[in-house]
Amino acid sequence: MRYTLAGALVIDGRERRPECQIVVDGDGGWIEAVGPEVTPVGAVIDAGDALVVPGFIDVHTHGGGGFALHTESPGEIVAYARWAPSTGTTAFLINVIGVPGGLPEPQLLAAVDAIERCSEGAEPVGIHLEGPYINPARRGAHHLSWLRRPDPAEMERMLELSRGWLRLATLAPELPGADLLIRQLVDAGVTVSIGHTDATYEQARRGIALGIRHATHCFNAMPPLLHRAPGPLGAIVEAEEVTGELVGDCIHVLPPAMRVLIRALGPDRTVVITDAQPAAGLPEGATFSFGGLTARVSGGVARLSDGTIAGSVVTMDQALRNLVQQVGVALEDAVAMLTATPARVAGVASRKGQLRPGYDADLVILDRDLRVHATICRGRVAFATGEWCERLAGLTPDGEASTG
């Protein structure tokens, strides 16, 4: 089925384009045309009161809606994929962490199974392996029993289990043997990220020279930027080829520091993430498991029993609002940091992250307060609220859109 979202204000590619038509091939799942001069085709949906942006891409999330991504159950990941569009997320990496005394083999197998079977909702486009080769001094909520020394044979095993779906790997480049792993991952086409690291500026620079191209949750689980010890942040900012994550909850990093990083990296290098736990979207006081450790939502953040921050409970749509309303980022730049920039990190920039002909029809329909009213994943309505459910009802096989 072909349809047109008509008269929308489109925010895309760091540009604002008013009164656009977006023609979608719902069967093929791709965008046919976008622009103010485009002739509407098929069913015409009035979007004159809406903002339309590309679907959000979360490259660092542990789950949400009560569903965990570090799991032995592919069905739980598929359930997360169905929930995620309620937050504007249309694509994500499945985050896998360490396990006690071994490798996360069942979790990697579950992730691959979910990727290959998931056909509805947000698309799992790969795996993010966060650990187990991270520094104990900067492990954050990662338990000591999950951590391991870099071992090329172990990494080869995890690459084999991932079946080509490993897209991003976080490690600490200062660990003995990390040089070999960086080269191994780069040769395998995996983006290597510096994170959970106690590296000096010089060690970080060496890792970047070897092929590191990304940084996991900047400021968090790494040394600070000091005037006589610039640390990894100094190296990250200097290296124009490196992108950096920023947790969008305004808690992991306060707005003034968020502004500093965004100004230093720019929207084309800043990747906004949730680092969300399964309790994202659940009420205050909700408890959940982080790799077998019990955590609780307290004060809008996830914490272990000892008070250690165990990730956020922010959602991508809330992160967008935080950037614009609390950090003071221009909407066009904020959208880029949730769409086009993470698309490059996830390796899907040729088909996602922008509203262009031939790209996947991943769209988020927002009101002027940046609240999600509908999400379209690969041409299909994956989420809609109230009035938008009625507007889009004819686009679904059963005549009804998913509602939140």
N, C-alpha and C positions, 0 to 999 in steps of 0.2 A: 504494500500500500504506500502510495506517495502522498505526502502532506506538506503544508507550508505553515510555519509560524510567521504571522504577518505583522509588520509595524513595530517590531521589537527594537529596543535600544540594546545594541550588541557591544559588549566589552570584550575585546580579544586582541592579542598581539600588542598589548599596551596601547591600544587605540579605542576610541569611543565612536561608534557608528550608529547614528539614530535612524529610526524608521526603516529597518532592514527586513527583508524577507529571507527566511531560511527554508530552503526546500530539502526535504528529507526523503530518501528511499527507505521506507520502513522495513521492507522485505530484505533488502541488501544490507541495511544497517549503516549506510553511509550518507554523507551530505552531498547533495547535487549542486546546490548553488547558494550563495550568500551575498546580499547587497541590497541597497535601496532601489536599484533599477530592475531587480529580478522579478519576473512574472510569476505570480503564485500558481502552483500546480496541485491538483488533487484536493483533498479536504483542506480548507483554510481555517486556521485557528487564530483568532484575534489575540495578539500579544502586545498590543499597543500600550498597555499599562505595565509592562514587565521589562526587566533586565534579563538578557540571555547571555550566559558565559559558557566557556568550555567546561566539561566535567572536571571535577577536582581529582587529582592523582596523589595518593598518599604513599610515599615510599618508605615510611617508617611508622608502622602501627602494629600493636600487639592484639588488637581486637576492638570490640565495642558491641553495645546492645546485649551484653551478657554472653557474647561468643568470643572464644579465644582462637588465635591463629597458631600459636605454638601448641599443637594438639596432635594426637594420634588418630583423630576422627576427621576424614575428609568432609563429612556431612556438616560438621561444625563450621568449617571454613565456608562451605556453600551457603550455610545459613547466614553467616556474616555478610557475604556478598549480596544477599537479598535485603539485609538491613541497611547496609552502607548508603544506598541512594537516598535515604531519608535525610542524610547529612550533605547531599550534593556530591558524594564520592562516586565516581564512575569507574575507577581503576585503582589498583593497589598492589603493593608487594606483600607477600606473606612473610611475616617476621618469625624466624626460627632462632631460638637462643640455645644455650648449652643445657646439658643434663648431667646429673651426678655421675662422675666416674666413667664417662664414656662419650660417645658421639650421638647426636640427635637423629639417629637413623629412622626411627618410626615417624618422627615429625616431618622429616624431609620427604619420605614416601607419601605421607598424607597430603603434604602440600602439592606434590606433583600430581597425585590423583585428583585433587580438587581443581587444579588448573586445567587438567585435561577433560574434566567432566562438567565444569561450570558453564552454563549457557544462559543464565538469567541474572539480572542485577549487575552490580559492579564486576568488572573483569579482573581476576587475579592475573597479573601479567608477568609474574616471576616471584622469586624468593629473595629475601634479604636475610643473610646469615649474620647475626649480631653476636660475635663470639664464635667458638669458645676461646679464641686467642687474644684475650684482652688482659690489661694490666691489673693485678690484684689491688694495687694502690688506688685505682680509679674505677673499680668494678661497679660502683653504685649499688643497685638492687640485685645484681647478679651474684649468686652464691659462690663462695670459694670452690665448692665441689664441682661447679660447672666449668671451671677454667682449666686450660691445658696449655702446654708449651707448643709453639708452632711445629708442625710435623707434616712435611710434604705428602707422606703416604696417607695420613689421615685425610688431608685435604683432597687428595686424588679420589679417595673413597667417597667423600661428600659430593664432589663434582660428578662422580659416576651416578650416585643416587639421585642427584638433582636433574639428571637427563637433559642438560642444556638450559634449565630454567633458573639457575642461579644468576641473578642480575647484579647483586650488590653484596659486598662482604666487608664487615667492620672488623678491624684488627688494630692492635697497638704496634706500630713499626719499630719501637725500641726493644721489643722482646728478642731474645736470641733465636735466630732462625727465621725471623719475620721477613728478611730480605728475599729468601727463597720463595716464601709463600706469595709475596707481592708479585714477583715475576711469574710464578705459576698461575695465579689468578688472572693477571693481565693477558698472558698467553691463551687462557681459556675464554677470553672475551668478557670477563667479569669486571665491573667497576669496583675498585678497591677504595675503602673509606677509612680514614684515620679516626679512631674513636676509642673511648674508655682507655685513654692513653696518658702516660706521664712523661711523654717525650719532651725533650728540649727543642728549642728552635732548630738547632742543627740536625737533630735526629728526624724531626718532621720534614725538613728540607731534603734530607737524604731519601726519605720515603716517597716524597713527591717526585724526586728525580727518577726513582725506580718505577713509578707508575701510579701512585695514589692520585685520584682525581675527585675525591669527595671527602666531606668531613661530617661525622655523625654528631648530631645535636651540639652545635657549637656553644661554647662556654660550659656546658655540662659534662662532667666526667673527664675533665682535662685541666691542666694548669691554667691559671689566669694570664692575661696579657699584662706584663709588667715592663716598666721602662728600661730596666736592665736585664730582664729575662723575658723576651717576647714570646717564648714558648710556641706551641703549635698554632695558636691563633695568629701570631705574627707571620708565620710561614704560610698559613692558609690565605690570609688576606693578600699577601704579596704574589701568590701564584695564580695568575689569571685563568689558568686551565682548571682550577679546583672550584667546585661548588660546595656550599655549606648549608647544613640543615639548621633550622631555627624552630624550636617548639613554639607553637602559636597560642599557648594558654596565658601568656603574660604572668606566669608564676615561675616556671623554670628559668625564664629570663625576663627581667623587668623591662617595661617599655623603653626607658632611656637607653639601656644596653641593646635592646632590639633595634632601635633607631641607628645606633652606632654601627652595628653589624651590617644592616641593610645599606647604609650609606657607603660602607667600606667595600662591600661585595657588589652592590647593585642588584636590581631585580632579576637580571639574567644569570646571576650566580647564587642567589639566595633561594633555598628550597624550604618552604613552610611545611612542617610535618605536625602530626598530632602526638606521636609517641604514645598513643592512647592504649589504655588497658581495656580488658573486657567490660569493665564497669562504665565506660564512656556511654553517655546517654541514659544511665541509671541514676536513681536518686541518691542524695547524700546519705552516707551510712552503709551503702551497699558493700558487701564483701565479695572477694573473688580470689582466684589462685593465679599467681605469677610464677610459672615454672615449678609449681608445687609449694610455693611459699604463700601464706595467707596475707592478703592486703585488704585495705579498707579505704573507701572514699571519705576524706575528711578535709573540710575547707576547700572543696573544689579541686583536690589533688589526690592521687593514689599514694598511699604510704604503707610500708611494712609495719609490723608490730613495734619495731624499734624506732619508728619515725622516719626511716629512710624513704625518700621519694622513689616510688616504683613506676614512674611514668605518669602521664596525664589522663584526664578524663574529658579533654576538649574534643570537639568534633571539627571537621574541616570548615563547615559553615560558620561556626563560632569563631574559629581562627581568622576567617576572612573579616568578620565584624570586628574582632579585636584589633587587627592590623589597621583598619580604617578608622575606627572610633577611638581606640586607646593609644595606638602608636603614631597615628597621623600619616599613614601611608596613602598615597593617591590610589583610588580604586583600580585604575588601570594597571598600576605596578603590583598591587596586592593580588589581583587575579592572575597575573603572569607567574607569580611565585607559588601559586597553587595549581598551575596548569602546564604552561609551556616549559618552564624550567624543570620541574620534576619529570616531565615526559622524557627529557633528554637523559636524565639519570637512570630512569627505568628502561631505557632503550626502545621507547615506543614513539619517539618524536616524529617519525614518518607517517603516523596515522592517528595520533592523539595529541591533546594539549592545545589545539587551535580549531577554530571554526572555518574550515577551508574545504572546497570541493574535493571529494575523494577521501576525506578523513572520516573516521568513525563518527557517527552521529551520537556523540556523548555531549549532552546539553544540560545545563541547570537553569531553571527559570526562577528568578528572584523577584521580590518586590523591592520598593525603594528603600526599605529598611534592611535589605540584604537577608531576608528570610527565605528559605527554600519553599517554593510552592509546587514545583514538579521537577523530576529528574528523568531524563531520557538516556538510556544506555543502549548503544548500538542500534539506535532507531526505535527502540521499544520503550514504552512508558514503564518505568520501574518504581516510581513513587509519585503521588500527587495528593494534594490536600483539597478538601472542600470544593470550592468553585472550580479549581483546575482539574479536579477529577471529572467533573461534568464536562468541561471544555474538551478534555482529551479522551473521553470515554469511547468514542468511535474508533480510536486508534488501536484498541486492544482486541484480541480475538473474541473475548467474552463480553465486550462492550463495557468493561469496567477497568479502571486503573487501580493500581495498588494505592492504598491510603495509609496515612500515618495517624 
